[in-house]
Structure formats: C-alpha cells, structure tokens
C-alpha cells in the first residue's frame, strides 16, 4: 500500500543524492537542499547501501527512483550503483539528473546497466554564457545529450534554470533545440536554497509570462498531478514543462517526493533541514530492514507542505 503523509500526499518518488562533489561550479546549484559538510570529512553511501535503501523503498511501494548530486557521474563507481539499482524488480521509472559533461562517456554503460532516462542541466546554448555560469564546456554537454538520445535513454529532458538578465532571452532557442533533438524542455524557476539573498534577489525571475505565451501557442496542455501539478505544454514543435515552486501552494500540495542526502539522511522537504532522519548511521550499526523501514515511515510522518497557503 502506498505511503501517505498526514496531508494525504502519496509518496511515489525517491531522489537519492549520491555525492555532493561536482566538476562544475554553478552558483545557483541547490544541491538538493543539502547543507555543505563541515570540515574535510565527507561521508558517502556505498553502492550496496544505496541499493539496499532502494529495495526497502520499493518494498514500501515507492517505484520512481532518481539519482542526483552534486554530479552523479563524477563517482567512479556510478555504473556499479546504477547496475545494482537496475537489478531491483518493481521500479517503474529509473532516471538521473546530470550536468551532461561526462554523459557522452557513460551514456551507453548507464543504459546497459538499467538507467531509463536522464535530465540534463543546460542553462544556455551560448558557449560563452554557459562557460561563465558553470565553468564547463558547452560542447561536452551537447555531445552528451546526442549520445544519450542515440543509445536509447528516453526521454532526455533539458533542465533550463531561468536567470534574470543572463539567459532569460534564450527560451525560444532552447525550445528549438528541444525540437531538433527530440528532447523535452523544462523551464525551472530559481529557488532560494543554498544561494545568498542577494543572488536570489538579483537573478530570480518569475515564469508566469513564459507560461502565458506557452498556453497561447500550445496545441494542448496537461497537468502532472503527481509531479507538483506542473503543466506540460504540447507545442507544435516540442514539449515544454514549467516548474515554478516559489510560494506555490499547488507545488507543495502535490509533492510526492522523499530525498536521501549523500550522507544518508532521509529528507522530507527540499526547503528544510530541521526534520531529517539519519538512516545511514543506523544501517551501519546493524539495523535490519524492518528498522530501516520504520525510519522511512518516520520521514513520511514528518512530511508537510512548505507553502501551505
């Protein structure tokens, strides 16, 4: 039976941060809301530990698994992690969010290990803007997207975080790129998580006007009920999803996610770190699956909408 929190929201999606390390330095990265480790002592879950937690989640009827970071592909054992999860029966959707810079190298192995699809963070199609924002090489990402599509990872989604005065004039170009590649575009609103107040104030831009234009142009649109009630616009040339979580009661009311931080804590809400449940320490101290299952239930008990309205 699907777990539900006290607000009646089903728990359907598990996002697992496998590392906080990254080969880029995007100033807007929210790192899944995880706080930076203190000092040099970095704790990461092993492939066995990750797979065990996924199996327990599946036993609790959580069927959608996404690997995040940091950048998942910087882990040398990422193929082993994906393979271990890929062996677990009952998973409906198995995906990864990546910056795409290493995707050309790993796409085929990831697909063969059981990964179904990828979300690629790509804030700009202008090489200079991309480099200034991330410190990376845009061509690496474009090759990664092409390779992912070529090996059969489907769908490939393009995550475009909108930054005021930086890339907010590139949306039409990104729609064209999505149409050209067969990818789905996701327009994402900047969130005030792990960024300074001044950065958020300077670069946050509402997506309302984009959404109004998409609605006018769309052949049809749909609402993804179990993905924050976000809207998907079917344009003549491409599909575009709009994700605007800020002060959005609909977004929180329809949240179906639980996160696991890279250091092994169950995280009930992206926006908070005062209600975490430490599962890794308990697991390394010899807890059986039933005890860990109880920690999942406790994390669900602690879930509540951040924006309640």
N, C-alpha and C positions, 0 to 999 in steps of 0.2 A: 504494500500500500504506500502511495506517495506521501512523503512527509509534508506537513503544512505547518506554518508558524501560527501564532495566535491572531494574526490578521487574515488568515485564510489563504495565504500565498503558498502555492506548491513549490517544493524545492526540486528543480529539474536540471540545473546546470552547476557543474563544479569547475572552477577555474583554478589551476594549480600553477603557481609561480615556481619554476624550477631553479631560478637563480636571480640575483639582483645585479649580476655583472652584465656589462654591455660593451660592445665595440664602437658605439656612437655616444654622443653627449647631447642629446636633445634636451633643451632647457625646460620643456613643458611636460616631460615624462612623469606620469603619476605613480609609476612602479606598482600598480595595483593597490595603491594606498598604503603600501608597506613602508614603515619608517626605516631609515638607514641604521645599519648595525653600529653599535658603539665599539670603537677600537678596531683592531685588526682581526678579531675572532669571528670569522664568518662560518655560519652553520648552514649546510645544505642537506636536503634529504637525498638518500641513495636511490638508485633505480628500484631496488627491492622495496624500500619504504614507500616510495611513490606508488608503485604497483599495488601494494597491499592496501593503501588508503583508497585507491580507485576501486579495488574489488569490494571493499566494505561499502563504499558509496553506491556501487551498482547493486549490492545486496539490499540497499535501502531505496532502491528504485530511482536512483539518480543516473540518468542514462546519457547525458551530454557532457563530454569532457573536453576542456580546452587547456593547452599548455601555454603559459605566458612567462614574463620575466619583469625586468631585465630582458635580455635577448636569449631565448632558449638555445639557439644554435651555437652559442659560444661554449656550451658544456660539451666536453669531449665525449661524454657518454650519452649524448642525446638520442642517438639511434637505438641504443640499448633501452633507454627509458620508453621511447615510442614503441619499440618491439614488445616490451613487457606489457604495456597497456593494450597494445593491439591483439594480444593473445586472450584478453579477457572477454568472455562472451556476454552479450546483453547490452553492450554500448551501442547507442543509436547514432551518435554524432561524435566524431573524434577529430579535433582541429587544433591549430596552433596560431598564435599571433606572433609575428616576427617582423624585424625591420627589413628583411629581404636581402641584406648584403651578402649573406652566406647561402642563400637559398638555391642558387644555381648549382652549388657544390653538393648539397644534401637532398634536393627535391626527390630524386629517383629512389634513394635509400629510404627516405621518410615514407614515401608512398608504398614501397615494398614492405616496410615494417608495419604498416596498418593505418597511417595517418590518412584522413579522408580529404581534408581541405585546409587552406591557410588564409589568414588575414594578414595583409602586408601594409605596414605603416609607410605611407608615402605622402608627405605634406606638399610636395611641389614637383612639377615636371621641368622646372628650370634648374639646370645643373648648379648654377651659382647660388641660387636661393637654397636649394637642397643642401649644398655643402656648408653654407653659412649657418643653417639651422642645426645640422646634425653632425657635421664633421666628416660625413661619408661621401661616397662616390655614387651619384645617381645611376650611372651605367650598370653598376653591380646589382642594383635593385631591379632595374628594367630586365636584365638578364635573368634574374631570379624569378620574376613574375612569368616571363616567357617559358622558362624551364618548368616551373610548377604546372602551368597550363598544359605544356607538352607531355608531361609524364602522367597526367590524369588526375591531379589534385583538383577537385571541383566542388563548389565554385571557389574561385580565387576572389577574395574581397579586398578592395583597396580602401584602407583607412586614411581619410584625409582630415586631419585636425585643422580647423579653420582658425587662423590668427589674423587679427585686425591689422591691416596695413602691411602684411607680409605676403600672404598667399590668397587673400580673400577675393582677388580678381581672377583666380585661376580655375574656378569651379567648372566653367564651360569647357575649358581644355581638358580637365580631368574626366568629365563626362564623355568627351570624345575619345579619350584614351581607353576608358572602360568599354565603350562601344567597339573600338578597334580590336581589343584583346579578348572580349567576351567576359570580362570581369564585372563584378558588381561594385558600385561605388558606395561608400559610407561616408557621409559628412558628419563630423563629430565636433561637438562644442567643447571648448576648453573648460576644464574643471579646476576649481581652486584647491587642488590636492598636490602636496609636495612642490608647490611653486609659491613664490613670495606674493604678498598682497599687491605690491607694485606691478609685478609681472602680469598678474591676473587682470588688474585694472587697465594696464596698457594694451593688452592683446586679446582680451575676451571680446567676442563678437557674437551676438545672438544669431540664430539660424532662421528666424521667423521669415525674413524676406526671401531667403532661398526656397524655403518650403512653399511659400505662396506662389513663386514662379514655377516650381515643380508641379504643383497642383494644377496650374493653368495649362501646363504643357503635357501632362500625363494622359495616357490612354485610359489608365485606371490606377487606383492605388488600393493597398490593403494595409491592415493593421496587424502587427505581430503581437498577439495577445500575451504570449508567454515570454516576450522579449521587450519588456518595459512599455508595451503598447506603441512601439515605434512604428512609423509609417514607411511603407515601401512604395515608391512611385515608379510605375512602368512607363518609361518614356518610349517614343518611337525607336530610339537607338540604343537605350541601355536601361538598367535598373538602378535606382538610387534610393538608399536608406538614409534617414535623418535621425541622428541621435543627439537630443538636447536634454540633458539631465538636470540642469541647474534650476533649483526652486520649482521642480516639476513634480507635482504630486502624482500625476499619472505614471511617470517614470518609476517612482518608488513603489507605488501601489501595485505595479505589475512586475516587480523584481522577482526572479526565480533563481537567483544565484547564491552560491556559497563559495568563498575563496579559501585556498590554503596558501599561506605565505611560504616563501622559500626556506624559512627556518622552522616550518612545521607547525604553524598555528592556524586553526580554523578561524576565518574572518567573516563574520556575518554581514558586514556592511562595508562597502568601498570607502565611505566617508568617515568611518570611525575606527579607532584603535583601542577603545576602552572596554571592549567586550569580547576580546579574543579568547579562544580556548586552545591551550597548549596540548597538542596531540602527540608531537614527536617525542618529547621528554617521557611521557607516559609509555609510549610504544617502546622506546629504548630501555625502559625499566622493566620490560617483560609483560606488559598488558596483553591480554588475549583479545580476540576480535570483538567479543561481546562488550568489553570495557570501552574499546575504541568506538564501537557503535553508539554507546551511551554518550560519548563526547560529541559525536555528530548530532545526536538528539538535543544535547545541551546547547550547541551552537545554534540550532534551529529555534530553540526556545528563546534565545537572545536576539533573534532577528526582529527588526521593526523598521518601518519606513523612516528614512531620514527626513524627508519632507512630507509632513503629514497633512498640511493644508488646514 
